[in-house]
Amino acid sequence: MSLLISTLLTFISIYQTLLIIRILLTWFPTINWFNQPFAALSQITDPYLNIFRSVIPPLGGMDLSPMLALLVLYVATNILSSLPRAIGYAY
């Protein structure tokens, strides 16, 4: 159980980092998202972000969906880290 939770926490941490990189790169309009490594980053992060883009449409040209996406990952991290204590398993 401990290995599974630590693996999931590591995956979420890496994915959060990729999302933050993706968000920061959108501030540079000259980036061609069809060239590597930007295309790979887009393919990894866009399916998850599209879930939230369908919930929160862009307001005034600002896409607020990444904030909700990061918030959900943060909550998932907190739930996963407290899960072993909740079931009485120490790792």
N, CA, C and O atoms as a GROMACS GRO file, in nm:
protein
  364
    1MET      N    1   0.083  -0.119   0.000
    1MET     CA    2   0.000   0.000   0.000
    1MET      C    3   0.088   0.126   0.000
    1MET      O    4   0.058   0.222  -0.070
    2SER      N    5   0.194   0.123   0.078
    2SER     CA    6   0.283   0.237   0.087
    2SER      C    7   0.351   0.265  -0.046
    2SER      O    8   0.364   0.381  -0.085
    3LEU      N    9   0.394   0.162  -0.116
    3LEU     CA   10   0.459   0.179  -0.245
    3LEU      C   11   0.362   0.239  -0.347
    3LEU      O   12   0.401   0.326  -0.425
    4LEU      N   13   0.239   0.194  -0.346
    4LEU     CA   14   0.139   0.246  -0.439
    4LEU      C   15   0.113   0.394  -0.412
    4LEU      O   16   0.108   0.474  -0.506
    5ILE      N   17   0.096   0.430  -0.287
    5ILE     CA   18   0.068   0.570  -0.253
    5ILE      C   19   0.187   0.659  -0.285
    5ILE      O   20   0.170   0.768  -0.340
    6SER      N   21   0.307   0.614  -0.253
    6SER     CA   22   0.424   0.698  -0.282
    6SER      C   23   0.446   0.710  -0.433
    6SER      O   24   0.490   0.815  -0.480
    7THR      N   25   0.414   0.607  -0.509
    7THR     CA   26   0.424   0.614  -0.655
    7THR      C   27   0.323   0.713  -0.710
    7THR      O   28   0.356   0.793  -0.798
    8LEU      N   29   0.200   0.708  -0.661
    8LEU     CA   30   0.098   0.802  -0.706
    8LEU      C   31   0.134   0.946  -0.669
    8LEU      O   32   0.114   1.037  -0.749
    9LEU      N   33   0.188   0.966  -0.550
    9LEU     CA   34   0.229   1.100  -0.509
    9LEU      C   35   0.343   1.152  -0.595
    9LEU      O   36   0.346   1.270  -0.629
   10THR      N   37   0.436   1.066  -0.631
   10THR     CA   38   0.546   1.106  -0.719
   10THR      C   39   0.494   1.141  -0.858
   10THR      O   40   0.536   1.240  -0.918
   11PHE      N   41   0.402   1.060  -0.909
   11PHE     CA   42   0.342   1.086  -1.041
   11PHE      C   43   0.270   1.220  -1.040
   11PHE      O   44   0.285   1.300  -1.133
   12ILE      N   45   0.191   1.246  -0.936
   12ILE     CA   46   0.117   1.371  -0.928
   12ILE      C   47   0.213   1.489  -0.919
   12ILE      O   48   0.189   1.593  -0.981
   13SER      N   49   0.320   1.475  -0.845
   13SER     CA   50   0.419   1.582  -0.833
   13SER      C   51   0.484   1.613  -0.968
   13SER      O   52   0.500   1.729  -1.004
   14ILE      N   53   0.521   1.510  -1.041
   14ILE     CA   54   0.580   1.530  -1.174
   14ILE      C   55   0.479   1.594  -1.268
   14ILE      O   56   0.514   1.682  -1.346
   15TYR      N   57   0.354   1.548  -1.262
   15TYR     CA   58   0.249   1.602  -1.349
   15TYR      C   59   0.220   1.748  -1.315
   15TYR      O   60   0.197   1.828  -1.405
   16GLN      N   61   0.221   1.783  -1.187
   16GLN     CA   62   0.202   1.922  -1.148
   16GLN      C   63   0.314   2.008  -1.206
   16GLN      O   64   0.288   2.119  -1.254
   17THR      N   65   0.435   1.960  -1.202
   17THR     CA   66   0.548   2.033  -1.258
   17THR      C   67   0.531   2.053  -1.408
   17THR      O   68   0.558   2.161  -1.460
   18LEU      N   69   0.487   1.949  -1.478
   18LEU     CA   70   0.464   1.960  -1.622
   18LEU      C   71   0.353   2.061  -1.652
   18LEU      O   72   0.362   2.137  -1.748
   19LEU      N   73   0.249   2.061  -1.570
   19LEU     CA   74   0.140   2.157  -1.589
   19LEU      C   75   0.189   2.300  -1.568
   19LEU      O   76   0.153   2.390  -1.644
   20ILE      N   77   0.269   2.321  -1.466
   20ILE     CA   78   0.320   2.456  -1.440
   20ILE      C   79   0.410   2.502  -1.555
   20ILE      O   80   0.403   2.617  -1.596
   21ILE      N   81   0.494   2.412  -1.607
   21ILE     CA   82   0.578   2.446  -1.722
   21ILE      C   83   0.490   2.482  -1.841
   21ILE      O   84   0.517   2.580  -1.912
   22ARG      N   85   0.387   2.403  -1.864
   22ARG     CA   86   0.293   2.428  -1.975
   22ARG      C   87   0.226   2.563  -1.960
   22ARG      O   88   0.213   2.638  -2.057
   23ILE      N   89   0.182   2.595  -1.839
   23ILE     CA   90   0.115   2.722  -1.814
   23ILE      C   91   0.212   2.839  -1.836
   23ILE      O   92   0.176   2.939  -1.898
   24LEU      N   93   0.334   2.826  -1.787
   24LEU     CA   94   0.432   2.934  -1.804
   24LEU      C   95   0.470   2.954  -1.950
   24LEU      O   96   0.493   3.067  -1.993
   25LEU      N   97   0.476   2.846  -2.026
   25LEU     CA   98   0.512   2.858  -2.167
   25LEU      C   99   0.403   2.924  -2.250
   25LEU      O  100   0.432   2.976  -2.358
   26THR      N  101   0.278   2.923  -2.204
   26THR     CA  102   0.171   2.990  -2.279
   26THR      C  103   0.187   3.141  -2.276
   26THR      O  104   0.122   3.211  -2.353
   27TRP      N  105   0.272   3.192  -2.189
   27TRP     CA  106   0.297   3.336  -2.185
   27TRP      C  107   0.385   3.382  -2.300
   27TRP      O  108   0.398   3.502  -2.324
   28PHE      N  109   0.445   3.289  -2.373
   28PHE     CA  110   0.531   3.322  -2.486
   28PHE      C  111   0.458   3.287  -2.615
   28PHE      O  112   0.453   3.170  -2.654
   29PRO      N  113   0.402   3.387  -2.682
   29PRO     CA  114   0.320   3.359  -2.801
   29PRO      C  115   0.399   3.307  -2.921
   29PRO      O  116   0.338   3.257  -3.016
   30THR      N  117   0.530   3.317  -2.920
   30THR     CA  118   0.609   3.274  -3.036
   30THR      C  119   0.639   3.125  -3.034
   30THR      O  120   0.699   3.073  -3.129
   31ILE      N  121   0.599   3.055  -2.930
   31ILE     CA  122   0.627   2.912  -2.922
   31ILE      C  123   0.537   2.837  -3.021
   31ILE      O  124   0.416   2.855  -3.023
   32ASN      N  125   0.600   2.752  -3.102
   32ASN     CA  126   0.526   2.668  -3.195
   32ASN      C  127   0.496   2.536  -3.126
   32ASN      O  128   0.587   2.456  -3.103
   33TRP      N  129   0.370   2.512  -3.093
   33TRP     CA  130   0.331   2.393  -3.016
   33TRP      C  131   0.334   2.266  -3.099
   33TRP      O  132   0.305   2.157  -3.049
   34PHE      N  133   0.369   2.278  -3.230
   34PHE     CA  134   0.379   2.160  -3.314
   34PHE      C  135   0.521   2.106  -3.322
   34PHE      O  136   0.544   1.998  -3.376
   35ASN      N  137   0.617   2.180  -3.269
   35ASN     CA  138   0.757   2.134  -3.266
   35ASN      C  139   0.786   2.068  -3.132
   35ASN      O  140   0.724   2.098  -3.030
   36GLN      N  141   0.882   1.975  -3.135
   36GLN     CA  142   0.925   1.909  -3.011
   36GLN      C  143   1.012   2.004  -2.932
   36GLN      O  144   1.082   2.084  -2.994
   37PRO      N  145   1.016   2.002  -2.805
   37PRO     CA  146   0.947   1.918  -2.707
   37PRO      C  147   0.810   1.971  -2.668
   37PRO      O  148   0.740   1.912  -2.585
   38PHE      N  149   0.770   2.084  -2.730
   38PHE     CA  150   0.643   2.146  -2.692
   38PHE      C  151   0.524   2.060  -2.731
   38PHE      O  152   0.423   2.059  -2.660
   39ALA      N  153   0.532   1.989  -2.843
   39ALA     CA  154   0.422   1.903  -2.885
   39ALA      C  155   0.401   1.789  -2.785
   39ALA      O  156   0.287   1.754  -2.754
   40ALA      N  157   0.509   1.733  -2.736
   40ALA     CA  158   0.497   1.624  -2.638
   40ALA      C  159   0.436   1.676  -2.508
   40ALA      O  160   0.350   1.611  -2.448
   41LEU      N  161   0.481   1.793  -2.465
   41LEU     CA  162   0.425   1.853  -2.343
   41LEU      C  163   0.277   1.881  -2.360
   41LEU      O  164   0.198   1.859  -2.268
   42SER      N  165   0.240   1.930  -2.475
   42SER     CA  166   0.099   1.957  -2.504
   42SER      C  167   0.016   1.829  -2.505
   42SER      O  168  -0.095   1.827  -2.452
   43GLN      N  169   0.069   1.723  -2.564
   43GLN     CA  170  -0.003   1.596  -2.569
   43GLN      C  171  -0.021   1.534  -2.432
   43GLN      O  172  -0.119   1.464  -2.407
   44ILE      N  173   0.074   1.560  -2.342
   44ILE     CA  174   0.065   1.504  -2.207
   44ILE      C  175  -0.033   1.582  -2.120
   44ILE      O  176  -0.108   1.522  -2.043
   45THR      N  177  -0.032   1.713  -2.132
   45THR     CA  178  -0.110   1.796  -2.039
   45THR      C  179  -0.248   1.837  -2.092
   45THR      O  180  -0.340   1.856  -2.012
   46ASP      N  181  -0.265   1.850  -2.221
   46ASP     CA  182  -0.392   1.900  -2.274
   46ASP      C  183  -0.514   1.812  -2.245
   46ASP      O  184  -0.620   1.867  -2.216
   47PRO      N  185  -0.504   1.679  -2.250
   47PRO     CA  186  -0.624   1.600  -2.217
   47PRO      C  187  -0.678   1.629  -2.077
   47PRO      O  188  -0.799   1.636  -2.056
   48TYR      N  189  -0.588   1.645  -1.980
   48TYR     CA  190  -0.631   1.676  -1.843
   48TYR      C  191  -0.686   1.818  -1.835
   48TYR      O  192  -0.788   1.842  -1.770
   49LEU      N  193  -0.620   1.912  -1.900
   49LEU     CA  194  -0.667   2.051  -1.896
   49LEU      C  195  -0.800   2.068  -1.970
   49LEU      O  196  -0.881   2.152  -1.932
   50ASN      N  197  -0.822   1.990  -2.075
   50ASN     CA  198  -0.947   2.001  -2.150
   50ASN      C  199  -1.068   1.964  -2.066
   50ASN      O  200  -1.178   2.014  -2.091
   51ILE      N  201  -1.050   1.877  -1.969
   51ILE     CA  202  -1.161   1.844  -1.878
   51ILE      C  203  -1.208   1.970  -1.807
   51ILE      O  204  -1.329   1.993  -1.794
   52PHE      N  205  -1.115   2.052  -1.763
   52PHE     CA  206  -1.149   2.172  -1.688
   52PHE      C  207  -1.186   2.288  -1.779
   52PHE      O  208  -1.260   2.378  -1.739
   53ARG      N  209  -1.137   2.286  -1.902
   53ARG     CA  210  -1.175   2.390  -1.999
   53ARG      C  211  -1.322   2.377  -2.037
   53ARG      O  212  -1.386   2.476  -2.071
   54SER      N  213  -1.375   2.255  -2.032
   54SER     CA  214  -1.517   2.237  -2.062
   54SER      C  215  -1.604   2.284  -1.945
   54SER      O  216  -1.721   2.316  -1.965
   55VAL      N  217  -1.548   2.287  -1.824
   55VAL     CA  218  -1.622   2.333  -1.707
   55VAL      C  219  -1.614   2.484  -1.693
   55VAL      O  220  -1.715   2.550  -1.667
   56ILE      N  221  -1.493   2.540  -1.711
   56ILE     CA  222  -1.472   2.683  -1.697
   56ILE      C  223  -1.430   2.739  -1.834
   56ILE      O  224  -1.316   2.718  -1.875
   57PRO      N  225  -1.519   2.807  -1.904
   57PRO     CA  226  -1.479   2.866  -2.031
   57PRO      C  227  -1.386   2.985  -2.008
   57PRO      O  228  -1.389   3.046  -1.901
   58PRO      N  229  -1.303   3.018  -2.107
   58PRO     CA  230  -1.216   3.135  -2.092
   58PRO      C  231  -1.297   3.263  -2.070
   58PRO      O  232  -1.395   3.288  -2.139
   59LEU      N  233  -1.256   3.342  -1.972
   59LEU     CA  234  -1.324   3.466  -1.939
   59LEU      C  235  -1.236   3.584  -1.977
   59LEU      O  236  -1.129   3.603  -1.920
   60GLY      N  237  -1.281   3.662  -2.073
   60GLY     CA  238  -1.204   3.779  -2.115
   60GLY      C  239  -1.066   3.745  -2.168
   60GLY      O  240  -0.972   3.822  -2.149
   61GLY      N  241  -1.052   3.633  -2.235
   61GLY     CA  242  -0.923   3.591  -2.289
   61GLY      C  243  -0.834   3.521  -2.189
   61GLY      O  244  -0.724   3.477  -2.224
   62MET      N  245  -0.878   3.509  -2.064
   62MET     CA  246  -0.800   3.441  -1.960
   62MET      C  247  -0.855   3.300  -1.940
   62MET      O  248  -0.974   3.282  -1.917
   63ASP      N  249  -0.768   3.203  -1.949
   63ASP     CA  250  -0.806   3.063  -1.926
   63ASP      C  251  -0.778   3.031  -1.780
   63ASP      O  252  -0.662   3.016  -1.740
   64LEU      N  253  -0.883   3.020  -1.700
   64LEU     CA  254  -0.869   2.993  -1.557
   64LEU      C  255  -0.871   2.844  -1.524
   64LEU      O  256  -0.855   2.807  -1.408
   65SER      N  257  -0.892   2.760  -1.624
   65SER     CA  258  -0.901   2.617  -1.600
   65SER      C  259  -0.773   2.556  -1.541
   65SER      O  260  -0.784   2.462  -1.462
   66PRO      N  261  -0.653   2.603  -1.575
   66PRO     CA  262  -0.534   2.544  -1.512
   66PRO      C  263  -0.530   2.561  -1.361
   66PRO      O  264  -0.476   2.476  -1.290
   67MET      N  265  -0.587   2.671  -1.311
   67MET     CA  266  -0.590   2.689  -1.166
   67MET      C  267  -0.676   2.582  -1.100
   67MET      O  268  -0.638   2.527  -0.997
   68LEU      N  269  -0.791   2.551  -1.160
   68LEU     CA  270  -0.876   2.446  -1.107
   68LEU      C  271  -0.809   2.310  -1.121
   68LEU      O  272  -0.819   2.226  -1.031
   69ALA      N  273  -0.741   2.288  -1.232
   69ALA     CA  274  -0.670   2.161  -1.254
   69ALA      C  275  -0.562   2.139  -1.149
   69ALA      O  276  -0.547   2.029  -1.096
   70LEU      N  277  -0.486   2.244  -1.119
   70LEU     CA  278  -0.382   2.233  -1.016
   70LEU      C  279  -0.443   2.216  -0.877
   70LEU      O  280  -0.389   2.144  -0.793
   71LEU      N  281  -0.556   2.282  -0.852
   71LEU     CA  282  -0.624   2.268  -0.724
   71LEU      C  283  -0.670   2.124  -0.702
   71LEU      O  284  -0.658   2.070  -0.592
   72VAL      N  285  -0.724   2.061  -0.806
   72VAL     CA  286  -0.768   1.921  -0.795
   72VAL      C  287  -0.649   1.830  -0.766
   72VAL      O  288  -0.660   1.738  -0.685
   73LEU      N  289  -0.536   1.853  -0.831
   73LEU     CA  290  -0.417   1.772  -0.804
   73LEU      C  291  -0.366   1.795  -0.662
   73LEU      O  292  -0.319   1.702  -0.597
   74TYR      N  293  -0.374   1.918  -0.615
   74TYR     CA  294  -0.331   1.949  -0.478
   74TYR      C  295  -0.420   1.876  -0.377
   74TYR      O  296  -0.369   1.819  -0.280
   75VAL      N  297  -0.551   1.877  -0.399
   75VAL     CA  298  -0.644   1.807  -0.310
   75VAL      C  299  -0.617   1.656  -0.315
   75VAL      O  300  -0.618   1.590  -0.211
   76ALA      N  301  -0.593   1.603  -0.434
   76ALA     CA  302  -0.564   1.460  -0.447
   76ALA      C  303  -0.437   1.424  -0.372
   76ALA      O  304  -0.429   1.318  -0.309
   77THR      N  305  -0.337   1.511  -0.378
   77THR     CA  306  -0.213   1.488  -0.304
   77THR      C  307  -0.238   1.484  -0.154
   77THR      O  308  -0.187   1.398  -0.083
   78ASN      N  309  -0.318   1.579  -0.106
   78ASN     CA  310  -0.348   1.582   0.037
   78ASN      C  311  -0.427   1.459   0.081
   78ASN      O  312  -0.402   1.404   0.188
   79ILE      N  313  -0.521   1.416   0.000
   79ILE     CA  314  -0.601   1.297   0.034
   79ILE      C  315  -0.512   1.173   0.035
   79ILE      O  316  -0.521   1.091   0.127
   80LEU      N  317  -0.428   1.158  -0.066
   80LEU     CA  318  -0.341   1.041  -0.073
   80LEU      C  319  -0.239   1.039   0.041
   80LEU      O  320  -0.207   0.933   0.094
   81SER      N  321  -0.188   1.159   0.080
   81SER     CA  322  -0.090   1.159   0.189
   81SER      C  323  -0.154   1.128   0.323
   81SER      O  324  -0.088   1.074   0.411
   82SER      N  325  -0.280   1.162   0.340
   82SER     CA  326  -0.344   1.135   0.469
   82SER      C  327  -0.411   0.997   0.472
   82SER      O  328  -0.454   0.954   0.579
   83LEU      N  329  -0.420   0.930   0.361
   83LEU     CA  330  -0.486   0.799   0.354
   83LEU      C  331  -0.422   0.694   0.443
   83LEU      O  332  -0.495   0.622   0.511
   84PRO      N  333  -0.290   0.679   0.446
   84PRO     CA  334  -0.231   0.577   0.535
   84PRO      C  335  -0.262   0.601   0.683
   84PRO      O  336  -0.287   0.507   0.758
   85ARG      N  337  -0.262   0.727   0.725
   85ARG     CA  338  -0.296   0.756   0.863
   85ARG      C  339  -0.442   0.727   0.892
   85ARG      O  340  -0.476   0.682   1.001
   86ALA      N  341  -0.528   0.752   0.794
   86ALA     CA  342  -0.672   0.729   0.813
   86ALA      C  343  -0.704   0.581   0.829
   86ALA      O  344  -0.797   0.545   0.901
   87ILE      N  345  -0.629   0.496   0.762
   87ILE     CA  346  -0.656   0.352   0.773
   87ILE      C  347  -0.563   0.284   0.874
   87ILE      O  348  -0.567   0.162   0.892
   88GLY      N  349  -0.479   0.366   0.942
   88GLY     CA  350  -0.393   0.312   1.046
   88GLY      C  351  -0.269   0.243   0.997
   88GLY      O  352  -0.216   0.155   1.064
   89TYR      N  353  -0.221   0.283   0.879
   89TYR     CA  354  -0.102   0.222   0.821
   89TYR      C  355   0.006   0.328   0.815
   89TYR      O  356  -0.014   0.432   0.753
   90ALA      N  357   0.116   0.305   0.877
   90ALA     CA  358   0.226   0.401   0.878
   90ALA      C  359   0.330   0.359   0.773
   90ALA      O  360   0.368   0.243   0.764
   91TYR      N  361   0.375   0.457   0.694
   91TYR     CA  362   0.481   0.429   0.597
   91TYR      C  363   0.594   0.522   0.609
   91TYR      O  364   0.691   0.512   0.534
   0.00000   0.00000   0.00000
